[in-house]
Amino acid sequence: MKNIIYLLAIVFFASCETKVDIPLDTANPKLVIDATILWQKGTSGSTQKIKLTTTTDYYSSTIPVVSGATVTVTNSANTVFVFTETPNTGEYVCSSFVPVINENYTLNIQHAGQFYTATEKLLATPTIDSVEQNTIQGFGGNVIQVKFFFLDNGAEVNNYLIGIKNPADVATKYRAQKDEFFNGNQMFGLYSDKDLKPGDALYFSLQGISLRYYNYMSKMINISGSSGGSPFSTPPATLRGNIVNQTDESNYPLGYFHLSEIDTRNYIVN
């Protein structure tokens, strides 16, 4: 009897390790546009990059890049900034971009007979003023908590994208935040992890964002957070950004055209 039980146990555990590939329907590839223009404080912001890829099937280990597109960004004075592809990479680079706070910019992309466009304003971002570290009592013992602070502009309604990167994490942790209850006051980004220890290097980032981008990123963060992924990986097909296919509106691309000033800070845990 014992031998039979052992045999059944072996069969059970062996079956649990069997790899099963479930056949999935593959939709037609969609264009994915990573068009985030960030002006780092203290720099000219002249070098910017836009990346074009397509969606692919679930089991693919590579993301197809899009070459041969025409990519430009135009400001309100009709100055055209041309983004030229680094050959066969899907990365389109401009080294003469001129960022101006509160300026409106229009993205134009032509590829495979389709014309895509979006317009967005480049928004200002507060300066990261200081960083504060505390130790709090957690369920498993003492936990290090780190905050970085910035002052909200009380004359405006503002929204922010806060990013905190710990090299030990798979991806940067993001949070979209409104100034609804902090208008004109000091605000902060918070990071806490039970495995955080002295000597760990953290990287903080702060962007001022539009309300529409706030709503978009809030959904992206919720979707990606359940699997521990990055909201800037290929977005799900159900989440539409602000980029419109002017040739065929039903064949919409994925991604978002976003511009912002950005402030960053490196911090070593002590």
C-alpha positions as CSV (number, residue, x, y, z in Angstrom):
1,M,0.0,0.0,0.0
2,K,2.8,2.4,0.9
3,N,4.5,1.8,-2.5
4,I,1.3,2.7,-4.3
5,I,1.0,5.9,-2.3
6,Y,4.6,6.8,-3.1
7,L,4.0,6.1,-6.8
8,L,0.9,8.3,-6.9
9,A,2.8,11.1,-5.2
10,I,5.6,10.9,-7.7
11,V,3.1,11.0,-10.6
12,F,1.3,14.0,-9.0
13,F,4.4,16.1,-8.5
14,A,5.8,15.2,-11.9
15,S,2.5,16.3,-13.6
16,C,2.7,19.7,-11.7
17,E,6.0,20.4,-13.4
18,T,4.8,19.8,-17.0
19,K,5.1,22.8,-19.2
20,V,1.8,23.6,-21.0
21,D,1.7,26.0,-23.9
22,I,-1.9,27.1,-24.5
23,P,-2.6,28.1,-28.1
24,L,-3.6,31.8,-28.2
25,D,-5.2,33.9,-30.9
26,T,-2.7,36.5,-32.2
27,A,-4.2,39.9,-33.2
28,N,-2.8,42.1,-35.9
29,P,0.3,44.0,-34.6
30,K,-0.3,47.5,-33.3
31,L,2.2,50.3,-33.5
32,V,3.5,51.2,-30.0
33,I,4.8,54.8,-29.6
34,D,7.1,55.6,-26.7
35,A,7.2,59.4,-27.1
36,T,8.2,60.8,-23.7
37,I,10.1,64.1,-23.9
38,L,11.8,64.9,-20.6
39,W,13.8,68.0,-19.9
40,Q,16.3,67.3,-17.1
41,K,16.7,70.4,-14.9
42,G,20.1,72.0,-15.4
43,T,20.5,70.7,-19.0
44,S,19.6,72.1,-22.4
45,G,17.2,69.2,-23.1
46,S,18.3,69.3,-26.8
47,T,18.8,65.5,-27.2
48,Q,15.5,63.6,-27.1
49,K,14.4,60.1,-28.3
50,I,11.2,58.5,-29.5
51,K,11.0,54.7,-29.9
52,L,8.7,52.8,-32.2
53,T,7.9,49.1,-31.8
54,T,4.9,46.8,-32.5
55,T,3.0,44.4,-30.4
56,T,3.7,40.7,-30.8
57,D,2.3,37.4,-29.7
58,Y,2.3,36.4,-26.0
59,Y,5.1,33.8,-26.2
60,S,7.5,35.9,-28.2
61,S,10.8,36.8,-26.5
62,T,11.6,39.7,-28.7
63,I,9.8,43.0,-29.4
64,P,9.8,44.0,-33.1
65,V,11.2,47.5,-33.8
66,V,9.7,49.8,-36.5
67,S,12.1,51.3,-39.0
68,G,11.6,53.7,-41.9
69,A,9.1,56.0,-40.2
70,T,9.1,59.8,-40.5
71,V,9.0,61.3,-37.0
72,T,8.8,65.0,-36.2
73,V,7.7,67.3,-33.4
74,T,6.5,70.8,-34.1
75,N,6.0,73.7,-31.7
76,S,3.4,76.5,-31.8
77,A,5.8,78.7,-33.9
78,N,5.9,75.9,-36.6
79,T,9.5,75.1,-35.8
80,V,10.0,71.4,-36.9
81,F,12.3,69.1,-34.9
82,V,13.2,66.1,-37.0
83,F,13.8,62.7,-35.2
84,T,16.2,60.5,-37.3
85,E,16.4,56.8,-36.8
86,T,19.5,55.1,-35.5
87,P,19.6,52.5,-38.2
88,N,17.5,49.3,-37.6
89,T,16.8,50.1,-33.9
90,G,13.4,51.8,-34.0
91,E,14.9,54.6,-32.0
92,Y,14.5,58.1,-33.5
93,V,16.7,60.8,-32.1
94,C,16.7,64.6,-32.3
95,S,19.8,66.5,-31.1
96,S,18.4,70.0,-31.6
97,F,15.2,70.0,-29.7
98,V,14.2,73.2,-27.8
99,P,12.1,72.7,-24.7
100,V,10.1,75.6,-23.4
101,I,7.8,75.5,-20.4
102,N,4.1,75.7,-21.2
103,E,4.8,75.4,-24.9
104,N,2.5,73.2,-27.0
105,Y,4.1,70.6,-29.2
106,T,2.6,68.3,-31.8
107,L,3.9,64.9,-32.6
108,N,3.7,63.7,-36.2
109,I,4.5,60.1,-37.3
110,Q,4.1,58.6,-40.8
111,H,4.6,54.9,-41.3
112,A,3.2,52.3,-43.6
113,G,0.6,54.7,-45.2
114,Q,-0.7,55.7,-41.8
115,F,-0.4,59.2,-40.2
116,Y,-0.4,59.5,-36.4
117,T,-0.6,62.8,-34.4
118,A,-0.9,64.1,-30.8
119,T,-0.6,67.5,-29.1
120,E,0.6,68.1,-25.6
121,K,2.0,70.9,-23.4
122,L,5.5,70.8,-21.8
123,L,4.8,71.2,-18.0
124,A,7.1,72.6,-15.3
125,T,8.3,70.4,-12.4
126,P,9.2,71.5,-8.8
127,T,12.7,71.0,-7.5
128,I,13.4,68.1,-5.1
129,D,14.3,70.1,-2.0
130,S,15.5,67.4,0.5
131,V,15.6,63.8,1.4
132,E,14.6,62.4,4.9
133,Q,15.3,58.9,6.2
134,N,13.6,57.2,9.2
135,T,13.4,53.8,10.7
136,I,9.9,52.5,11.5
137,Q,8.6,49.4,13.3
138,G,7.2,46.9,10.8
139,F,5.7,43.4,11.2
140,G,9.1,41.8,10.7
141,G,11.1,44.3,12.7
142,N,12.6,47.7,11.8
143,V,12.1,49.0,8.3
144,I,13.9,51.9,6.6
145,Q,11.7,54.6,5.1
146,V,12.9,57.3,2.8
147,K,11.0,60.4,1.7
148,F,12.0,63.1,-0.8
149,F,10.2,66.5,-0.6
150,F,9.2,69.2,-3.1
151,L,7.0,72.3,-2.9
152,D,3.8,72.5,-4.9
153,N,2.9,75.6,-6.8
154,G,-0.2,76.9,-5.0
155,A,-1.2,79.1,-8.0
156,E,-1.9,76.1,-10.2
157,V,-3.7,72.8,-10.1
158,N,-0.9,70.2,-10.5
159,N,-0.4,66.5,-11.0
160,Y,2.8,64.6,-10.6
161,L,4.5,61.4,-11.6
162,I,6.8,60.2,-8.8
163,G,9.4,57.5,-9.6
164,I,11.7,55.6,-7.2
165,K,14.3,53.1,-8.4
166,N,16.0,50.6,-6.2
167,P,18.5,48.5,-8.2
168,A,17.3,45.4,-6.2
169,D,13.8,45.9,-7.8
170,V,12.9,44.6,-11.2
171,A,11.6,48.0,-12.3
172,T,11.1,51.6,-11.1
173,K,8.1,52.1,-8.8
174,Y,5.8,54.9,-9.9
175,R,3.0,56.8,-8.4
176,A,0.7,59.3,-10.0
177,Q,-0.3,62.0,-7.4
178,K,-2.5,65.1,-7.4
179,D,-2.0,68.2,-5.3
180,E,-5.7,68.2,-4.4
181,F,-5.1,68.1,-0.6
182,F,-1.6,69.7,-0.7
183,N,-2.1,72.8,-2.9
184,G,0.8,75.2,-2.2
185,N,2.3,73.0,0.4
186,Q,5.2,70.6,0.7
187,M,4.6,67.2,-0.9
188,F,6.7,64.0,-0.9
189,G,7.6,60.8,-2.5
190,L,7.9,57.8,-0.2
191,Y,9.9,54.5,-0.5
192,S,10.0,51.8,2.1
193,D,11.1,48.1,1.8
194,K,11.9,45.5,4.4
195,D,15.0,44.6,2.6
196,L,16.3,48.1,2.3
197,K,19.7,48.5,4.0
198,P,22.6,51.0,4.5
199,G,24.6,51.4,1.3
200,D,21.7,50.8,-1.0
201,A,21.5,53.4,-3.8
202,L,18.1,54.9,-4.6
203,Y,17.2,57.1,-7.6
204,F,14.3,59.5,-7.3
205,S,12.5,61.3,-10.2
206,L,9.7,63.9,-10.3
207,Q,7.6,65.1,-13.3
208,G,4.8,67.6,-13.6
209,I,2.1,66.0,-15.7
210,S,-1.3,66.8,-17.2
211,L,-4.6,65.6,-15.8
212,R,-5.1,63.3,-18.8
213,Y,-1.7,61.8,-18.4
214,Y,-2.3,61.4,-14.7
215,N,-5.4,59.3,-15.4
216,Y,-3.6,57.3,-18.1
217,M,-0.6,56.5,-15.8
218,S,-2.9,55.7,-12.8
219,K,-4.5,53.0,-14.9
220,M,-1.1,51.8,-16.2
221,I,0.4,51.6,-12.7
222,N,-2.6,49.6,-11.5
223,I,-2.4,47.1,-14.4
224,S,1.4,46.6,-14.2
225,G,1.5,46.6,-10.3
226,S,-0.4,43.4,-10.0
227,S,2.4,41.5,-11.8
228,G,5.3,43.6,-10.5
229,G,6.1,44.9,-14.0
230,S,6.9,48.4,-15.3
231,P,4.1,50.7,-16.6
232,F,6.5,51.6,-19.4
233,S,6.6,48.2,-20.9
234,T,4.3,47.5,-23.9
235,P,0.8,48.8,-22.7
236,P,-2.3,46.6,-22.9
237,A,-4.3,46.9,-26.1
238,T,-7.4,48.2,-24.1
239,L,-5.6,51.2,-22.7
240,R,-5.6,54.1,-25.3
241,G,-3.3,57.1,-25.0
242,N,-3.6,60.5,-26.7
243,I,-2.1,59.6,-30.1
244,V,-4.6,59.4,-32.9
245,N,-4.3,57.6,-36.2
246,Q,-5.6,60.3,-38.6
247,T,-5.7,57.9,-41.5
248,D,-7.8,55.2,-39.8
249,E,-9.0,56.2,-36.3
250,S,-10.1,52.6,-35.5
251,N,-6.5,51.4,-36.0
252,Y,-5.2,53.4,-33.0
253,P,-1.7,53.0,-31.8
254,L,-0.6,52.3,-28.2
255,G,1.5,54.7,-26.1
256,Y,1.4,58.3,-25.1
257,F,3.0,61.6,-26.2
258,H,4.1,63.3,-23.0
259,L,6.4,66.2,-22.3
260,S,7.7,67.4,-18.9
261,E,10.5,69.0,-17.1
262,I,12.1,66.4,-14.7
263,D,14.1,66.6,-11.5
264,T,16.1,63.7,-10.1
265,R,18.1,62.9,-7.1
266,N,20.5,60.1,-6.1
267,Y,20.5,59.0,-2.5
268,I,22.6,56.5,-0.6
269,V,20.8,54.8,2.4
270,N,22.7,55.3,5.6
